[in-house]
Amino acid sequence: MVHTLKVSNRPHKLTQELDMLSHRTFARRMLVAAVSTGAVLVGAAAPVSAQPAPPPPNCTAADLAGIMSGVMAATSAYLFTHPPVNDFFTSMKDVPKEERREALVSFLDANPQVKAEMQGIRQPAVDFRQRCG
């Protein structure tokens, strides 16, 4: 059995309430959709704006490895060609860590030429760190 509702020219109170409810629901859903869309757009844009500036040229890990290998090769050559300096650094392996820095400072203060030459060897690493952070 099918019930039919007599429709008149005048809107029924229940129909008006359903219309208002559907308009509120529609408006609420649109508001939620707009807010959600805005949140997605802001969330998608945040990583782009949060990316750090690219590093300066020649500041990659490969660049650092190349510089450090050059510094180490030059240090090795220097130590082999300066036996007293090599002997000093070799003897440092048995000195407690707390005393090494003081011993190194004393040695380099007593040998200013060695200090200047060792600083010259290490200068590319210092420059890299100043340029690249």
Long-range contacts (C-beta under 8 A, 24 or more apart in sequence): 55-132, 55-133, 56-131, 56-132, 58-131, 58-132, 59-128, 59-131, 59-132, 59-133, 63-128, 63-132, 64-128, 64-132, 67-124, 67-125, 67-128, 68-125, 70-124, 71-121, 71-122, 71-124, 71-125, 74-121, 75-118, 75-121, 75-122, 78-117, 78-118, 78-121, 82-114, 85-111, 85-114
